[in-house]
Amino acid sequence: MVISPIIYAILTKIIKNIINKENIKKGKEHVQKASKKSN
């Protein structure tokens, strides 16, 4: 299968956005756990 460069670029952007959102969620969870431990 040949994927057109435009579609490929859009898909990679969407995937990167999803990964970034997941990483931000994990980062916030880590910060909350760390702040609870320090208290």
Chimera marker file (.cmm) of the C-alpha trace (Angstrom):
<marker_set name="trace">
<marker id="1" x="0.000" y="0.000" z="0.000" r="1" g="1" b="0" radius="0.5"/>
<marker id="2" x="1.222" y="3.483" z="-0.875" r="1" g="1" b="0" radius="0.5"/>
<marker id="3" x="0.150" y="6.195" z="1.542" r="1" g="1" b="0" radius="0.5"/>
<marker id="4" x="0.203" y="9.720" z="0.167" r="1" g="1" b="0" radius="0.5"/>
<marker id="5" x="2.657" y="12.044" z="1.977" r="1" g="1" b="0" radius="0.5"/>
<marker id="6" x="-0.147" y="14.392" z="3.025" r="1" g="1" b="0" radius="0.5"/>
<marker id="7" x="-2.175" y="11.636" z="4.687" r="1" g="1" b="0" radius="0.5"/>
<marker id="8" x="1.001" y="10.274" z="6.294" r="1" g="1" b="0" radius="0.5"/>
<marker id="9" x="1.855" y="13.717" z="7.690" r="1" g="1" b="0" radius="0.5"/>
<marker id="10" x="-1.651" y="14.174" z="9.098" r="1" g="1" b="0" radius="0.5"/>
<marker id="11" x="-1.614" y="10.725" z="10.697" r="1" g="1" b="0" radius="0.5"/>
<marker id="12" x="1.783" y="11.297" z="12.310" r="1" g="1" b="0" radius="0.5"/>
<marker id="13" x="0.594" y="14.660" z="13.668" r="1" g="1" b="0" radius="0.5"/>
<marker id="14" x="-2.515" y="13.064" z="15.190" r="1" g="1" b="0" radius="0.5"/>
<marker id="15" x="-0.492" y="10.218" z="16.702" r="1" g="1" b="0" radius="0.5"/>
<marker id="16" x="2.043" y="12.655" z="18.175" r="1" g="1" b="0" radius="0.5"/>
<marker id="17" x="-0.778" y="14.735" z="19.674" r="1" g="1" b="0" radius="0.5"/>
<marker id="18" x="-2.296" y="11.624" z="21.294" r="1" g="1" b="0" radius="0.5"/>
<marker id="19" x="1.092" y="10.575" z="22.684" r="1" g="1" b="0" radius="0.5"/>
<marker id="20" x="1.723" y="14.091" z="24.031" r="1" g="1" b="0" radius="0.5"/>
<marker id="21" x="-1.680" y="14.146" z="25.775" r="1" g="1" b="0" radius="0.5"/>
<marker id="22" x="-0.973" y="10.765" z="27.392" r="1" g="1" b="0" radius="0.5"/>
<marker id="23" x="2.465" y="11.945" z="28.536" r="1" g="1" b="0" radius="0.5"/>
<marker id="24" x="0.980" y="15.140" z="30.005" r="1" g="1" b="0" radius="0.5"/>
<marker id="25" x="-1.590" y="13.080" z="31.952" r="1" g="1" b="0" radius="0.5"/>
<marker id="26" x="1.152" y="10.803" z="33.301" r="1" g="1" b="0" radius="0.5"/>
<marker id="27" x="3.303" y="13.809" z="34.176" r="1" g="1" b="0" radius="0.5"/>
<marker id="28" x="0.471" y="15.435" z="36.150" r="1" g="1" b="0" radius="0.5"/>
<marker id="29" x="-0.156" y="12.169" z="38.008" r="1" g="1" b="0" radius="0.5"/>
<marker id="30" x="3.527" y="11.929" z="38.930" r="1" g="1" b="0" radius="0.5"/>
<marker id="31" x="3.500" y="15.538" z="40.165" r="1" g="1" b="0" radius="0.5"/>
<marker id="32" x="0.406" y="14.899" z="42.297" r="1" g="1" b="0" radius="0.5"/>
<marker id="33" x="1.937" y="11.753" z="43.833" r="1" g="1" b="0" radius="0.5"/>
<marker id="34" x="5.196" y="13.586" z="44.538" r="1" g="1" b="0" radius="0.5"/>
<marker id="35" x="3.412" y="16.530" z="46.179" r="1" g="1" b="0" radius="0.5"/>
<marker id="36" x="1.395" y="14.155" z="48.395" r="1" g="1" b="0" radius="0.5"/>
<marker id="37" x="4.594" y="12.404" z="49.521" r="1" g="1" b="0" radius="0.5"/>
<marker id="38" x="6.309" y="15.707" z="50.358" r="1" g="1" b="0" radius="0.5"/>
<marker id="39" x="3.324" y="16.729" z="52.499" r="1" g="1" b="0" radius="0.5"/>
<link id1="1" id2="2" r="1" g="1" b="0" radius="0.2"/>
<link id1="2" id2="3" r="1" g="1" b="0" radius="0.2"/>
<link id1="3" id2="4" r="1" g="1" b="0" radius="0.2"/>
<link id1="4" id2="5" r="1" g="1" b="0" radius="0.2"/>
<link id1="5" id2="6" r="1" g="1" b="0" radius="0.2"/>
<link id1="6" id2="7" r="1" g="1" b="0" radius="0.2"/>
<link id1="7" id2="8" r="1" g="1" b="0" radius="0.2"/>
<link id1="8" id2="9" r="1" g="1" b="0" radius="0.2"/>
<link id1="9" id2="10" r="1" g="1" b="0" radius="0.2"/>
<link id1="10" id2="11" r="1" g="1" b="0" radius="0.2"/>
<link id1="11" id2="12" r="1" g="1" b="0" radius="0.2"/>
<link id1="12" id2="13" r="1" g="1" b="0" radius="0.2"/>
<link id1="13" id2="14" r="1" g="1" b="0" radius="0.2"/>
<link id1="14" id2="15" r="1" g="1" b="0" radius="0.2"/>
<link id1="15" id2="16" r="1" g="1" b="0" radius="0.2"/>
<link id1="16" id2="17" r="1" g="1" b="0" radius="0.2"/>
<link id1="17" id2="18" r="1" g="1" b="0" radius="0.2"/>
<link id1="18" id2="19" r="1" g="1" b="0" radius="0.2"/>
<link id1="19" id2="20" r="1" g="1" b="0" radius="0.2"/>
<link id1="20" id2="21" r="1" g="1" b="0" radius="0.2"/>
<link id1="21" id2="22" r="1" g="1" b="0" radius="0.2"/>
<link id1="22" id2="23" r="1" g="1" b="0" radius="0.2"/>
<link id1="23" id2="24" r="1" g="1" b="0" radius="0.2"/>
<link id1="24" id2="25" r="1" g="1" b="0" radius="0.2"/>
<link id1="25" id2="26" r="1" g="1" b="0" radius="0.2"/>
<link id1="26" id2="27" r="1" g="1" b="0" radius="0.2"/>
<link id1="27" id2="28" r="1" g="1" b="0" radius="0.2"/>
<link id1="28" id2="29" r="1" g="1" b="0" radius="0.2"/>
<link id1="29" id2="30" r="1" g="1" b="0" radius="0.2"/>
<link id1="30" id2="31" r="1" g="1" b="0" radius="0.2"/>
<link id1="31" id2="32" r="1" g="1" b="0" radius="0.2"/>
<link id1="32" id2="33" r="1" g="1" b="0" radius="0.2"/>
<link id1="33" id2="34" r="1" g="1" b="0" radius="0.2"/>
<link id1="34" id2="35" r="1" g="1" b="0" radius="0.2"/>
<link id1="35" id2="36" r="1" g="1" b="0" radius="0.2"/>
<link id1="36" id2="37" r="1" g="1" b="0" radius="0.2"/>
<link id1="37" id2="38" r="1" g="1" b="0" radius="0.2"/>
<link id1="38" id2="39" r="1" g="1" b="0" radius="0.2"/>
</marker_set>
